[in-house]
Amino acid sequence: PVFEDIADAAHMTALRARQVHGLYDYVDLRERGGQDAAAQLRLQDAQAALDEALTVVAAREANYRVPADRIAGWRPNPTAYEFTYLWTVRSLFYWWRDEGKAVLAPPSPCYLNIINPLTVAFGEGTYSRMGEVASDIFTFVPGLGSSADCAGAPNREPTYPPAGVR
């Protein structure tokens, strides 16, 4: 089992490298213009890498020694985050976020933010609720609207693929 785990980890690393390389090529070709077919091929390769990674992750969950939802779920827990420690693996959150950044080119520097910085810094309580207020303020102040995602985390688990990506 240990060797299978190591083999899957190496496979996931190779898939991640393939995905990121494809996304960088896609953005570069798209920005240069005139090479739409080549850009789409690179995006398709990046998407195929993510899709293959989803199957590897699902197969690995069968080897957890506890229920997967316990360690890979989006739920309240004793940390400053709304998710347990393997949720980003189960959801391939960072993979989806990178694909969304490449395809949508969002203006927000905090696209798909999942962390409330005030809760992380100060713990639960008054300051963490201020993130919700700050998010509202960002949406009304000219020039700050694209930064609203930075003020807090979503109240529920994001869905994948993100809207507009595939």
Order of alpha helices (4+ residues) and beta strands (2+ residues): alpha-alpha-alpha-alpha-alpha-alpha-alpha
